[in-house]
């Protein structure tokens, strides 16, 4: 199970989808629990304040536990900005939890801004943006199992690196 954490726009979901496709080609059963998709569906009543973010992450851990029983690999692209939430996921999921830091600077994700969130935040139309709003900081992992630097490698190269890493874990 790879828990992909990083700022919005770092490339977590893109990398997870590409990696899942590559793994499926090898006959591996894969589930992708995308943080955005989960939030828009099952957890749509939660907001973006620190308490709701922690609760969303806690609920995603429950979904992971269920998915791990049905799939060889579970990929979880979710911002999960707080170290304490990621530590709780690690504690709940045990040795199956592998933290992957999808690294991109705030400058770079502002430049990419695929969903327009950073522009909206700079215009004062979006409060609580993780990594921008001081109330909701992004706390980078201190010792991730893998770092995928999306400023130095494109998404397909990062996905290949993730797949190699996962294959090592499976064997």
Secondary structure as UniProt FT lines:
FT   STRAND          2..5
FT   TURN            8..9
FT   HELIX           12..25
FT   TURN            26..27
FT   STRAND          30..32
FT   HELIX           35..40
FT   TURN            41..45
FT   HELIX           50..68
FT   TURN            69..70
FT   STRAND          73..77
FT   HELIX           83..93
FT   HELIX           94..96
FT   STRAND          98..103
FT   HELIX           106..112
FT   TURN            114..115
FT   HELIX           117..122
FT   TURN            123..124
FT   TURN            130..132
FT   TURN            134..135
FT   STRAND          146..149
FT   TURN            150..152
FT   HELIX           155..170
//
